[in-house]
């Protein structure tokens, strides 16, 4: 405008100097010319704007066709995104929060895995570290860019690095683009992305198809005007992969999620450079291998076209590839090709709504296939013969899940033990989920040695081989067919500086059950060894207590002691010249115990035990000799002394408690027994009646009793204390099956058996049902959703009331219950000691029979105890899994290594005596 004003001024001055017209008004010419110039400048302005818009439009159009600018941006973006696993924990890493792919492979749970493993003595050996570019990209909201795995699963390696177990999910997949039949590729592109292989623009961004995107945006806007309008999808194959792998639940939750998919897919497209032709082929391969196709009952999740052909239609994908690639020569071959092609087409189309089409609406899927067959024919993708053959074919769905490949469980025991340990370590709900983790486990097992031992264990079921090995004879295996029913197990650890490495873990049972770690076996000699160690531990404790005390004081302690072990230890320290721990342990090992048969009060009553060899019945054996000869009765007596020691240690004066009936402690024990015993009964009944409605509970309760008039009356009036006499009479008539009752009998029962007149305990007696069962059913009638804790709280007083027979009964009955509880408390202390040395179970059977194996044990736990003893009392880590590699070659790679420190759980002196006994 300033230039125009300058030109206008010059023209006005020029005209004024040329002369005087007198015919024109002053300034009129100037105003007219200015207006013309202003209009011209305005036009010029719009022309410039239009030219700029045309240039922008041309640029946008050119970019939409060629993706030149996108290629430039994303290739440079990709160059700045990298990751590498480095020693130690990483501070430059982000784990995904959701996504079916990331959840299935365990990437989402990796922080929980590492935390759980660190609590089990694993440490992070190596972990991925991200570049700043990758961190910024993911922080912006996108998914990480890396070469994602189409197949992954659990892999287990032995000590030599050989793979002994490997899973890949999906089980079947196309190796590469070249292995995919062209017919499958062309059909997929026709359905999903027809311009993917447009080779005119080698830098084309395969993640965005602009025409579809514009249509989807227009449709979304139109939906505000026309509710329910279906705008269509803007998803290309590349964005669909991002969606079903990484978006929450595999779905697009909104515009923001869609943009995130497109951004990540675009960056993924250029991961190998600006030319995307090879990457486009990879996208097709990845899509076909990774698209989720619902779940088959009894099989699980179905991933990818190759697996889906087998799972849904029993078609081997290798056979399918040959048929679809070949040219049929006769009608039968055309029919087979049409059948397989129809299956492929159905699976490709069902990807939109897999569960709907493959499970709920198979007829609708068939109709959709027919419509697409005509469209494919019209577009020239298939010929007439294939169209007709496919139209004539039927989709024959598999009815039962695919058969499971049978394996030899005997040969897989070490592998299955590793999988079982991994399930526990990683808190996996099933082997199904464990096998789908992107995880490699390096174990310490020697596969070659394992195989040789397994072969020998299997041969031992042959009577002739067992005879040759000297295993048949007196006090050995009996001759005969029973040998082939025997099960053998073998565990071998190698002691190394960092721990005890499992080398062999085998048994001869051809079932998915592990004798070494899963069984509860009655191992008498193992129990004696544990009892011996506990005995020596007590002597060590007493030595620590008494060392340094004067003889007179020790003599007084011995005189007042309530158990023989404390008495012996005090007397020994008072008289011995050598007060060292080793001397005292050696002396205690020479204490003698009778091997004679006797009845013992234990486990709630009188029990008798016998020796393996009757010749041992009359002897007296030192502790060491009793262990060497495995004398049962001697060890029962040793355990009795141990239990009495812990009773005294618990501060319980058992003699006073049983002799003085008015002590407060006595009543406390009785109440404790009533509470515990009542809970035991209540839990049994709770399992029977929870979840039943009142009518079902009543029917079950009646089945538990006698159908007598008084029994049914007690039950009915417990539940219906306000019932009228007429209702009472009708109930009995309906349930007594024709029995006649006089009016006087009815009235007598109606008035005498009601809760107002009779206690719960008495009503239970009349009904022939435990009173707690009667109470529980009545309680659940009014509190149908009550959980176990609520039942326990509500029944606290009731459990005490129904044990009135105990509180008011004979002293003998009371003494029996008190002795039971005293013994239970003592065995809790014994269990705590055994637990230090690897006892595998959560409690001991409170019985002296525990000394000869009644509480059970496991071979694997015995190996751990032996390791402690042989390693001078130091528990070295028992290592079967040495290293775990999660998400290898991904941005989430984490390597965990076993790194437990040795732990002294037994003194050198105790271990030395135990070692000599062995």
C-alpha positions in Angstrom: 0.0 0.0 0.0 2.9 2.4 0.7 4.2 1.9 -2.9 0.7 2.6 -4.3 0.4 5.8 -2.4 3.8 7.0 -3.6 2.9 6.3 -7.2 -0.4 8.0 -6.8 1.2 11.1 -5.4 3.7 11.4 -8.3 0.9 11.2 -10.8 -1.2 13.9 -9.2 1.7 16.3 -9.0 2.5 15.7 -12.7 -1.1 16.4 -13.9 -1.3 19.5 -11.8 1.8 20.9 -13.5 0.6 20.3 -17.1 -2.1 22.8 -17.1 -5.4 24.0 -15.8 -8.5 22.4 -17.2 -11.1 24.4 -15.3 -13.6 21.6 -16.4 -12.8 19.2 -13.6 -13.1 19.5 -9.9 -9.8 19.5 -8.1 -8.8 16.0 -6.8 -11.4 14.0 -8.8 -8.9 12.4 -11.1 -6.7 11.5 -8.2 -9.5 9.7 -6.4 -10.5 7.7 -9.5 -7.0 6.5 -10.3 -6.4 5.5 -6.6 -9.5 3.4 -6.6 -8.4 1.6 -9.7 -5.0 0.9 -8.3 -6.4 -0.3 -5.0 -8.6 -2.8 -6.8 -5.7 -4.0 -8.7 -3.6 -4.5 -5.6 -6.5 -6.4 -4.0 -6.6 -8.7 -6.9 -2.9 -9.2 -6.8 -3.2 -10.1 -3.1 -5.7 -12.8 -3.8 -3.7 -14.1 -6.7 -0.7 -14.5 -4.4 -2.8 -16.3 -1.7 -4.3 -18.6 -4.4 -0.8 -19.3 -5.7 0.4 -20.2 -2.2 -2.6 -22.4 -1.6 -2.1 -24.1 -4.9 1.5 -24.7 -4.0 0.5 -26.1 -0.6 -2.2 -28.2 -2.2 0.3 -29.5 -4.8 2.8 -30.2 -1.9 0.1 -32.0 0.1 -1.0 -34.0 -2.9 2.6 -34.9 -3.7 3.3 -35.9 -0.1 0.1 -38.0 0.0 1.3 -39.9 -3.1 5.0 -40.1 -2.3 5.4 -39.7 1.5 8.7 -37.9 0.8 8.5 -35.6 3.8 7.3 -38.4 6.1 10.2 -40.5 4.9 12.6 -37.7 5.7 11.2 -37.1 9.2 10.7 -40.7 10.3 14.0 -42.0 9.0 15.8 -39.4 11.1 13.5 -40.1 14.0 14.3 -43.8 13.8 18.0 -43.2 13.7 17.8 -41.6 17.1 15.9 -44.5 18.7 18.0 -47.3 20.0 18.5 -49.6 23.0 21.2 -51.9 24.3 21.4 -54.3 27.2 24.2 -53.3 29.7 25.4 -54.6 33.0 23.3 -53.8 36.1 19.7 -52.4 36.5 18.6 -49.7 34.1 17.3 -46.3 34.9 16.6 -45.5 31.3 13.7 -47.9 30.5 9.9 -47.8 30.4 7.7 -50.9 30.6 4.4 -51.1 28.8 1.2 -50.8 30.8 -1.2 -52.8 28.5 -1.6 -54.5 25.1 -2.4 -58.1 24.4 1.0 -58.8 22.9 2.9 -57.1 25.7 0.8 -58.9 28.3 1.1 -62.4 26.7 4.9 -62.1 26.3 5.2 -60.9 29.9 6.5 -57.4 29.1 3.8 -55.7 31.1 4.6 -57.9 34.2 8.3 -57.5 34.0 8.6 -55.0 36.9 6.6 -57.5 39.1 8.8 -60.4 37.9 12.0 -58.6 38.8 10.6 -57.6 42.2 9.5 -61.2 43.0 12.8 -62.7 41.7 14.8 -60.2 43.8 13.0 -61.6 46.9 14.1 -65.1 45.8 17.8 -64.2 45.6 18.0 -63.2 42.0 19.7 -59.9 40.9 19.5 -57.9 37.7 22.6 -58.9 35.8 21.9 -56.9 32.6 19.0 -54.7 31.5 18.2 -52.7 28.4 19.0 -49.0 28.4 17.2 -46.6 26.0 18.5 -43.8 24.0 17.2 -40.3 24.6 15.4 -40.4 21.3 13.5 -43.6 22.1 12.7 -42.4 25.6 11.3 -39.1 24.2 9.3 -40.9 21.5 7.6 -43.2 24.1 7.2 -40.4 26.5 5.3 -38.6 23.8 2.7 -41.4 23.9 3.9 -43.8 21.2 4.9 -47.4 21.4 8.6 -48.4 21.3 10.1 -49.0 17.8 12.0 -52.3 17.5 11.9 -55.5 15.5 9.0 -57.2 17.2 8.9 -61.0 17.4 6.1 -62.8 15.5 6.7 -65.9 17.6 8.0 -66.2 21.2 7.8 -68.5 24.2 9.5 -70.3 27.0 12.9 -71.9 26.3 14.9 -74.0 28.7 18.6 -74.7 28.3 20.8 -77.2 30.2 24.2 -76.6 31.7 25.9 -77.0 28.3 23.6 -74.4 26.6 21.6 -77.1 24.7 17.9 -76.4 24.4 15.9 -79.1 26.2 12.5 -77.4 26.0 11.2 -74.8 23.6 7.8 -73.4 22.8 6.9 -70.9 20.1 3.6 -69.2 19.9 1.9 -69.2 17.6 2.9 -72.8 16.9 2.8 -72.3 13.1 3.8 -69.2 11.2 5.0 -68.1 7.7 8.8 -68.0 7.6 8.9 -65.0 5.4 6.9 -63.2 2.7 8.1 -65.6 0.0 6.5 -68.6 1.8 3.0 -67.0 1.7 0.8 -68.1 -1.3 0.2 -65.2 -3.6 -3.5 -66.0 -3.5 -3.5 -65.3 0.3 -1.6 -62.1 -0.1 -3.8 -60.7 -2.9 -7.0 -61.6 -1.0 -5.7 -59.9 2.2 -4.8 -56.8 0.2 -8.2 -56.7 -1.5 -10.0 -56.9 1.9 -7.7 -54.6 3.9 -5.3 -52.4 1.9 -5.4 -52.5 -1.9 -2.7 -49.9 -2.5 -0.1 -51.3 -0.1 2.2 -52.6 -3.0 1.9 -49.6 -5.2 5.5 -49.6 -6.4 5.4 -46.1 -8.1 6.3 -44.5 -4.8 9.0 -46.5 -3.0 9.0 -44.1 0.0 5.2 -44.5 0.5 4.1 -44.5 4.2 2.2 -47.8 4.5 0.8 -46.8 7.8 -1.5 -44.2 6.3 -3.9 -44.5 3.4 -5.1 -40.9 3.0 -8.3 -41.5 1.1 -9.6 -43.9 3.8 -8.4 -41.6 6.5 -10.2 -38.6 5.1 -13.4 -40.7 4.7 -13.1 -41.9 8.3 -12.7 -38.3 9.5 -15.6 -37.1 7.4 -17.7 -39.9 8.7 -16.8 -39.2 12.3 -17.9 -35.6 11.9 -21.1 -36.7 10.2 -21.9 -38.9 13.1 -22.6 -35.8 15.2 -25.4 -35.0 12.7 -26.5 -38.6 12.0 -26.2 -40.6 15.2 -25.2 -44.2 14.5 -23.6 -43.4 11.1 -20.8 -45.9 10.4 -17.8 -43.9 9.2 -15.7 -46.9 8.2 -12.2 -47.6 9.4 -9.0 -45.8 8.6 -6.8 -48.6 9.8 -4.2 -50.0 7.4 -2.5 -53.3 8.1 0.4 -51.5 9.8 -1.9 -49.6 12.2 -4.0 -52.7 12.9 -0.8 -54.5 14.0 -0.1 -51.7 16.5 -3.7 -51.9 17.7 -4.1 -55.6 18.3 -0.6 -55.8 19.8 -0.2 -52.7 22.0 -3.5 -50.9 22.4 -5.5 -51.6 25.6 -7.5 -54.8 25.1 -6.4 -54.7 21.4 -9.0 -52.0 20.7 -9.0 -48.4 19.5 -10.5 -46.5 22.4 -10.7 -43.1 20.8 -9.1 -40.6 18.4 -6.0 -40.2 20.6 -5.4 -44.0 20.5 -5.9 -44.0 16.8 -3.3 -41.2 16.3 -0.9 -43.1 18.6 -1.3 -46.2 16.4 -0.7 -44.2 13.3 2.4 -42.4 14.7 4.0 -45.7 15.9 3.1 -47.5 12.7 4.6 -44.7 10.6 7.9 -44.8 12.6 7.9 -48.6 12.2 7.4 -48.4 8.5 10.7 -46.5 8.1 12.7 -48.6 10.6 14.9 -50.0 7.7 15.2 -46.7 5.8 13.3 -44.5 3.5 12.5 -47.2 0.9 9.6 -49.1 2.3 9.0 -51.8 -0.3 10.7 -54.6 1.8 9.0 -53.3 5.0 5.6 -53.5 3.3 6.2 -57.2 2.6 7.2 -57.6 6.3 3.9 -55.9 7.3 1.9 -58.5 5.4 3.9 -61.4 6.9 3.6 -60.0 10.4 -0.2 -59.4 10.0 -0.9 -62.9 8.9 1.3 -64.4 11.7 -0.1 -62.1 14.4 -3.7 -61.3 13.8 -5.9 -62.6 16.8 -8.6 -65.0 15.7 -10.6 -65.6 18.9 -10.1 -68.5 21.3 -10.9 -72.1 20.9 -12.5 -73.9 24.0 -9.9 -76.3 25.5 -7.1 -74.8 23.4 -6.9 -71.2 24.2 -6.0 -68.1 22.2 -5.6 -68.5 18.5 -3.0 -66.2 16.9 -2.3 -65.9 13.2 -3.7 -67.5 10.0 -1.4 -70.6 10.0 -2.4 -71.6 13.5 -6.1 -70.7 12.9 -6.3 -73.0 9.9 -5.3 -75.9 12.1 -7.2 -75.0 15.2 -10.5 -74.0 13.6 -10.6 -76.3 10.5 -8.0 -79.1 11.2 -6.0 -77.9 8.1 -2.3 -78.1 8.2 -1.0 -74.8 6.9 1.9 -76.4 5.0 -0.6 -78.5 3.1 -2.7 -75.4 2.6 0.2 -73.4 1.2 0.9 -76.2 -1.4 -2.7 -76.5 -2.4 -3.3 -72.7 -2.8 0.0 -72.3 -4.7 -0.6 -75.3 -7.1 -2.9 -75.7 -10.1 -5.7 -78.3 -9.6 -5.8 -81.0 -12.2 -9.2 -82.5 -11.5 -12.5 -81.9 -9.8 -11.4 -83.3 -6.5 -8.3 -81.1 -6.4 -10.5 -78.0 -7.3 -12.9 -79.0 -4.5 -10.0 -79.2 -2.0 -8.5 -75.9 -3.2 -12.0 -74.2 -2.9 -12.4 -75.6 0.6 -9.1 -74.3 1.9 -9.5 -71.0 0.1 -12.9 -70.6 1.8 -11.3 -71.3 5.2 -8.6 -68.7 4.5 -11.1 -66.1 3.3 -13.3 -66.7 6.3 -10.4 -66.2 8.7 -9.3 -63.0 6.9 -12.8 -61.6 7.1 -13.4 -62.7 10.7 -10.5 -60.5 11.8 -13.0 -57.7 12.1 -15.0 -59.4 14.8 -13.3 -62.8 15.5 -15.4 -64.1 18.3 -18.6 -63.0 16.7 -18.0 -64.6 13.4 -16.0 -67.7 14.4 -18.2 -68.7 17.4 -21.5 -66.8 17.4 -22.4 -66.1 13.8 -20.8 -68.7 11.5 -23.7 -68.4 9.1 -23.2 -64.7 8.8 -19.5 -65.4 8.1 -20.4 -67.8 5.3 -22.6 -65.1 3.7 -19.8 -62.6 4.0 -17.5 -65.0 2.3 -19.9 -65.4 -0.6 -20.2 -61.6 -1.1 -16.4 -61.2 -1.2 -15.9 -64.1 -3.5 -18.1 -62.3 -6.2 -16.2 -59.0 -5.5 -12.9 -60.8 -5.8 -14.0 -62.3 -9.1 -15.3 -59.1 -10.5 -12.0 -57.3 -9.6 -10.0 -60.0 -11.4 -8.3 -61.4 -8.2 -9.6 -64.9 -8.8 -10.9 -66.9 -11.8 -14.2 -68.5 -12.4 -13.1 -72.0 -11.5 -11.8 -71.0 -8.1 -14.9 -68.8 -7.5 -17.2 -71.7 -8.2 -15.2 -74.2 -6.2 -15.1 -71.9 -3.2 -18.8 -71.1 -3.4 -19.6 -74.9 -3.4 -17.3 -75.5 -0.4 -18.4 -75.6 3.2 -16.7 -74.4 6.4 -16.2 -77.5 8.4 -15.3 -76.4 11.9 -13.4 -78.5 14.3 -15.6 -79.8 17.2 -13.0 -80.8 19.7 -9.7 -79.0 20.6 -6.6 -80.2 18.8 -5.0 -83.3 20.4 -2.1 -82.8 22.7 1.1 -84.4 21.7 1.9 -87.3 24.0 5.3 -87.0 25.8 7.3 -89.3 28.0 7.0 -87.8 31.4 9.8 -89.9 32.7 12.2 -88.2 30.3 10.9 -84.7 31.0 11.1 -84.7 34.8 13.9 -82.2 35.0 12.2 -79.9 32.5 8.8 -80.2 34.2 10.4 -79.4 37.5 12.0 -76.3 36.0 8.6 -75.2 34.6 7.0 -75.8 38.0 9.6 -73.7 39.7 9.2 -70.9 37.2 5.4 -70.9 37.8 6.1 -70.4 41.5 8.8 -67.8 41.0 6.7 -65.7 38.6 3.3 -66.4 40.2 1.9 -67.7 36.9 -1.6 -69.1 37.1 -0.9 -72.0 34.7 1.7 -73.6 32.4 -0.3 -72.2 29.5 0.6 -68.6 30.5 4.1 -69.5 31.5 4.9 -71.1 28.1 3.8 -67.9 26.3 6.3 -65.7 28.1 9.3 -64.4 26.1 11.7 -66.1 28.5 14.8 -68.2 28.3 15.8 -70.1 31.4 19.4 -71.4 31.8 19.4 -74.4 34.2 22.2 -76.4 35.8 20.9 -79.9 34.8 23.2 -82.3 33.0 21.0 -83.7 30.3 23.3 -86.5 29.3 23.7 -87.8 32.9 20.0 -87.3 33.4 19.2 -89.5 30.5 21.5 -92.3 31.7 20.1 -92.3 35.2 16.5 -92.2 33.9 17.3 -95.3 31.7 18.5 -97.2 34.8 15.5 -96.2 36.9 13.2 -97.5 34.2 15.1 -100.8 33.9 14.7 -101.3 37.7 11.0 -102.2 37.1 12.3 -105.4 35.3 12.6 -108.1 38.0 15.6 -109.7 36.2 17.5 -106.4 36.1 16.6 -105.7 39.8 17.9 -109.2 40.7 21.2 -108.6 38.9 21.6 -105.3 40.7 21.3 -107.1 44.1 18.1 -105.3 45.1 16.0 -108.4 45.7 16.3 -110.4 49.0 15.7 -110.4 52.7 14.8 -106.9 54.0 15.2 -105.6 50.4 12.7 -105.9 47.5 10.5 -108.9 47.5 10.7 -111.2 44.5 7.7 -111.2 42.2 5.7 -108.9 40.1 5.5 -106.2 42.7 8.8 -104.9 41.5 7.3 -103.5 38.3 5.0 -101.4 40.5 7.9 -99.7 42.4 8.7 -96.1 41.7 12.3 -94.9 42.0 13.7 -91.3 42.3 17.2 -89.9 42.2 18.5 -86.3 42.9 22.1 -85.3 42.5 23.6 -81.9 43.4 27.2 -80.8 42.6 28.7 -78.7 45.3 30.2 -75.6 43.7 31.7 -72.4 45.3 28.5 -70.4 44.6 26.1 -73.1 45.7 24.8 -76.7 45.1 24.0 -77.1 41.4 21.3 -79.5 40.5 22.7 -82.0 38.0 20.1 -84.8 38.0 16.5 -84.8 38.9 14.8 -88.0 37.8 12.2 -90.6 38.8 10.6 -93.6 37.1 7.0 -92.5 37.2 5.6 -91.9 33.7 3.1 -89.4 34.9 3.1 -85.6 35.3 3.9 -85.9 38.9 7.3 -85.3 40.5 8.2 -87.6 43.3 11.2 -85.5 44.3 9.4 -82.2 44.8 5.7 -83.0 44.7 5.3 -86.1 46.9 4.8 -86.4 50.6 6.6 -89.6 51.4 7.1 -91.5 54.7 10.9 -91.4 54.9 11.8 -93.0 58.2 15.6 -92.5 58.0 15.2 -88.9 56.9 12.9 -88.3 59.9 15.5 -89.8 62.2 18.2 -87.6 60.7 16.1 -84.5 61.3 15.3 -85.7 64.9 19.1 -86.2 65.5 19.9 -82.7 64.3 17.2 -81.2 66.5 18.5 -83.2 69.4 22.0 -81.9 68.8 20.7 -78.3 68.3 19.0 -78.5 71.8 22.3 -79.7 73.4 24.1 -76.8 71.7 21.4 -74.4 73.1 21.8 -75.8 76.6 25.6 -75.5 76.4 25.3 -71.8 75.5 23.0 -71.4 78.5 25.1 -73.3 81.0 28.7 -72.5 80.0 30.3 -70.3 82.7 27.9 -71.3 85.5 29.3 -72.7 88.7 28.8 -76.4 89.5 26.5 -75.7 92.5 24.2 -73.6 90.4 24.1 -76.2 87.6 23.2 -78.8 90.2 20.3 -76.8 91.4 19.1 -76.3 87.8 19.3 -80.0 87.2 17.3 -80.8 90.3 14.5 -78.3 89.3 14.4 -79.1 85.6 11.2 -80.6 84.2 12.8 -82.4 81.3 15.5 -84.9 81.1 17.6 -83.1 78.4 18.0 -80.0 80.5 18.7 -82.2 83.6 21.4 -84.2 81.7 23.1 -81.1 80.3 23.2 -79.3 83.6 24.6 -82.4 85.4 27.2 -82.9 82.6 28.4 -79.3 82.8 28.6 -79.5 86.5 30.8 -82.6 86.5 32.7 -82.5 83.2 36.3 -81.4 83.0 36.0 -80.4 79.3 33.3 -77.8 78.9 33.7 -77.3 75.1 30.7 -77.6 72.9 32.3 -80.4 70.9 32.9 -82.5 74.0 29.3 -82.0 75.3 27.8 -82.9 71.9 30.0 -86.0 71.7 28.9 -87.0 75.2 25.2 -86.4 74.4 25.5 -88.6 71.3 26.5 -91.5 73.6 23.3 -91.1 75.8 21.3 -94.4 75.6 17.7 -95.1 74.8 15.8 -98.3 75.0 14.5 -100.0 71.9 11.8 -101.9 73.8 8.2 -101.7 72.6 5.9 -99.5 74.6 2.6 -97.6 74.3 2.9 -93.8 74.3 0.2 -91.1 74.7 0.7 -89.1 71.5 -1.4 -87.8 68.7 -4.5 -87.7 70.9 -4.4 -91.2 72.3 -2.3 -94.2 73.1 -0.2 -95.5 70.3 2.3 -98.3 70.0 5.3 -98.5 67.7 7.5 -101.3 66.5 11.1 -101.8 65.3 12.0 -102.8 61.8 14.0 -105.7 63.2 12.5 -107.5 66.2 16.0 -108.4 67.5 16.3 -104.7 68.4 13.4 -104.9 70.9 15.4 -105.8 73.9 18.4 -103.6 73.4 19.6 -100.2 74.6 21.3 -98.0 72.1 23.3 -94.8 72.2 21.9 -92.0 70.1 24.6 -92.6 67.4 24.0 -96.3 67.3 20.3 -95.9 67.3 20.7 -93.7 64.2 23.1 -96.1 62.5 20.8 -99.1 63.0 17.6 -97.1 62.5 16.0 -98.2 65.7 12.5 -96.9 65.7 11.7 -97.1 69.4 14.8 -95.4 70.5 14.0 -92.4 68.2 10.5 -92.3 69.4 11.8 -91.9 72.9 14.4 -89.3 71.8 11.6 -87.2 70.2 9.5 -87.6 73.4 12.4 -86.0 75.3 12.7 -83.2 72.6 8.9 -82.5 72.9 9.2 -82.4 76.7 12.1 -80.0 76.4 10.1 -77.6 74.2 7.1 -77.9 76.6 9.3 -76.7 79.4 10.8 -74.0 77.2 7.3 -72.7 76.5 7.0 -72.1 80.2 4.4 -74.8 80.8 4.5 -76.8 84.0 2.7 -79.8 82.6 2.5 -81.7 85.9 0.9 -78.8 87.8 -1.5 -78.1 84.9 -2.8 -81.7 84.9 -2.8 -82.2 88.7 -4.4 -78.9 89.8 -7.9 -78.7 88.4 -8.6 -75.1 89.5 -5.7 -73.3 87.8 -6.7 -70.5 85.4 -4.3 -72.0 82.8 -6.3 -75.2 82.8 -9.6 -73.4 81.8 -7.7 -71.4 79.2 -6.4 -74.6 77.6 -9.9 -76.1 77.6 -11.4 -73.0 76.0 -8.6 -73.0 73.4 -9.4 -76.7 72.6 -13.1 -76.0 72.3 -12.4 -73.1 69.9 -9.9 -75.0 67.7 -12.0 -78.2 67.6 -15.1 -76.3 66.9 -13.4 -74.5 64.0 -12.3 -77.8 62.6 -15.9 -79.2 62.5 -17.3 -75.8 61.3 -14.9 -75.8 58.3 -16.0 -79.2 57.3 -19.7 -78.2 57.4 -19.0 -74.8 55.8 -17.5 -76.5 52.7 -20.7 -78.7 52.4 -23.3 -75.9 52.7 -21.8 -72.7 51.3 -23.5 -71.6 48.1 -26.7 -73.6 48.8 -30.1 -71.9 49.1 -32.1 -72.6 52.2 -34.2 -75.4 50.6 -31.1 -77.2 49.3 -29.3 -76.8 52.6 -32.4 -78.3 54.4 -32.5 -81.3 52.1 -28.8 -82.0 52.6 -29.1 -81.7 56.3 -32.0 -84.1 56.4 -29.9 -86.6 54.4 -27.3 -86.4 57.2 -29.8 -87.6 59.9 -32.3 -90.3 60.7 -35.8 -89.6 59.5 -37.4 -90.0 62.9 -40.2 -87.8 64.2 -38.0 -86.3 66.9 -35.0 -85.8 64.7 -37.0 -83.9 62.0 -38.8 -82.0 64.7 -35.6 -80.7 66.2 -34.3 -79.6 62.8 -37.6 -77.9 61.8 -38.1 -76.0 65.0 -34.4 -74.8 65.0 -35.1 -73.1 61.6 -38.7 -72.1 62.3 -39.0 -71.4 66.0 -42.2 -69.3 65.4 -43.9 -71.9 63.3 -47.6 -72.7 64.0 -48.6 -76.1 65.1 -50.4 -76.7 61.8 -47.2 -75.9 59.8 -45.2 -78.2 62.1 -47.7 -81.0 61.5 -47.7 -80.5 57.7 -43.9 -80.6 57.6 -43.7 -83.9 59.5 -46.5 -85.4 57.4 -44.6 -84.5 54.2 -41.3 -85.9 55.4 -42.2 -89.0 57.5 -43.6 -90.9 54.5 -47.0 -91.9 56.0 -46.0 -92.4 59.7 -48.9 -91.7 62.0 -48.4 -89.3 64.9 -51.1 -88.6 67.5 -52.1 -85.1 68.5 -50.4 -85.6 71.9 -47.1 -86.7 70.3 -47.2 -83.7 68.0 -47.9 -81.3 70.9 -45.2 -82.9 73.1 -42.5 -82.5 70.4 -43.7 -79.0 69.4 -43.4 -77.7 73.0 -40.3 -79.6 74.2 -38.0 -79.4 71.2 -38.2 -75.6 70.5 -35.1 -73.5 71.0 -36.8 -71.9 74.0 -37.0 -75.2 75.8 -33.9 -77.1 74.5 -30.3 -76.0 74.1 -28.5 -76.2 70.7 -26.3 -79.1 71.9 -29.4 -81.1 73.0 -31.2 -80.4 69.8 -28.2 -81.6 67.9 -28.2 -84.8 69.9 -31.9 -85.4 69.3 -31.4 -84.7 65.6 -28.4 -86.9 65.3 -26.4 -84.0 63.9 -23.4 -82.1 65.2 -24.8 -79.0 66.9 -22.4 -76.8 64.9 -23.8 -78.2 61.6 -27.3 -77.4 62.8 -26.2 -73.9 63.8 -24.3 -73.2 60.6 -27.3 -74.1 58.3 -29.5 -71.9 60.4 -27.0 -69.0 60.2 -26.5 -69.3 56.5 -30.3 -69.2 56.0 -30.2 -65.6 57.2 -26.7 -64.8 55.9 -26.4 -66.5 52.6 -23.3 -64.6 51.4 -21.3 -65.0 54.6 -17.6 -65.9 54.1 -15.6 -68.1 56.4 -14.2 -65.3 58.6 -17.7 -64.0 59.2 -18.9 -67.5 60.2 -16.0 -67.9 62.6 -16.7 -64.6 64.2 -20.4 -65.2 64.5 -19.9 -68.7 66.0 -17.3 -67.8 68.7 -19.7 -68.1 71.6 -21.5 -71.0 70.2 -18.3 -73.0 69.8 -17.7 -72.5 73.5 -21.3 -73.3 74.6 -21.5 -76.7 72.8 -18.4 -77.9 74.7 -20.2 -77.7 78.0 -19.7 -81.5 78.3 -15.9 -80.8 78.3 -16.0 -77.9 80.8 -18.3 -79.8 83.2 -17.0 -83.3 82.4 -14.5 -85.6 84.0 -11.0 -84.7 84.7 -9.8 -87.5 82.5 -11.4 -86.1 79.4 -10.1 -82.6 80.2 -6.6 -84.0 80.8 -6.6 -85.7 77.5 -7.5 -82.5 75.6 -4.9 -80.5 77.5 -2.2 -83.0 76.8 -3.1 -82.8 73.1 -2.6 -79.1 73.1 0.6 -79.2 75.0 2.0 -81.7 72.5 0.8 -79.6 69.6 2.7 -76.6 71.0 5.8 -78.6 71.4 5.6 -79.9 67.8 5.2 -76.3 66.6 8.6 -75.6 68.1 10.1 -78.8 66.6 8.7 -77.7 63.2 10.4 -74.3 63.5 13.7 -76.1 64.0 13.2 -78.5 61.1 12.1 -75.6 58.9 15.6 -74.0 59.3 17.1 -77.0 57.5 14.6 -77.1 54.6 11.7 -79.1 55.8 9.2 -78.7 53.0 5.8 -78.7 54.7 3.9 -76.1 56.7 3.4 -78.2 59.9 4.3 -81.5 61.6 1.9 -84.2 62.6 1.8 -83.7 66.4 2.7 -87.3 67.1 5.9 -89.2 68.2 5.4 -91.1 65.0 7.0 -88.1 63.4 10.4 -89.5 64.5 9.9 -92.5 62.1 8.4 -90.6 59.2 4.7 -89.9 60.1 4.9 -86.3 59.1 6.2 -87.0 55.6 9.2 -85.6 53.7 10.6 -85.2 50.2 13.8 -86.5 48.6 14.6 -83.0 47.4 14.4 -81.6 50.9 16.6 -84.4 52.2 19.2 -83.4 49.6 19.1 -79.9 51.0 19.6 -81.1 54.6 22.5 -83.4 53.5 24.0 -80.4 51.7 23.9 -78.4 54.9 25.6 -81.2 56.9 28.2 -81.9 54.3 29.0 -78.2 53.9 29.9 -77.9 57.6 26.5 -76.4 58.6 26.4 -73.7 55.9 23.3 -73.8 53.7 24.6 -73.1 50.2 22.0 -72.0 47.7 20.4 -74.9 45.9 20.6 -73.8 42.3 18.5 -75.4 39.5 17.8 -72.2 37.5 21.0 -70.2 37.0 19.8 -67.3 34.8 16.6 -66.0 33.4 16.5 -63.9 30.2 13.4 -61.9 29.6 12.5 -60.2 26.4 15.8 -60.8 24.7 16.7 -58.3 21.9 13.8 -56.0 22.8 13.7 -52.7 24.6 12.6 -54.5 27.7 15.5 -57.1 27.9 16.2 -58.0 31.5 18.6 -60.7 32.6 18.2 -62.1 36.2 21.0 -64.2 37.8 20.8 -66.3 40.9 23.1 -64.8 43.5 22.1 -66.0 47.0 24.7 -65.8 49.7 25.7 -68.8 51.9 23.8 -68.9 55.2 25.1 -70.7 58.3 22.1 -72.5 59.8 24.0 -75.1 61.8 27.1 -74.9 63.9 30.3 -76.6 62.8 30.2 -78.8 65.9 26.6 -80.0 65.3 27.4 -80.6 61.6 30.5 -82.6 62.6 28.6 -85.0 64.9 25.8 -85.4 62.3 28.4 -86.1 59.6 30.1 -88.8 61.7 26.7 -90.4 62.3 26.1 -90.6 58.6 
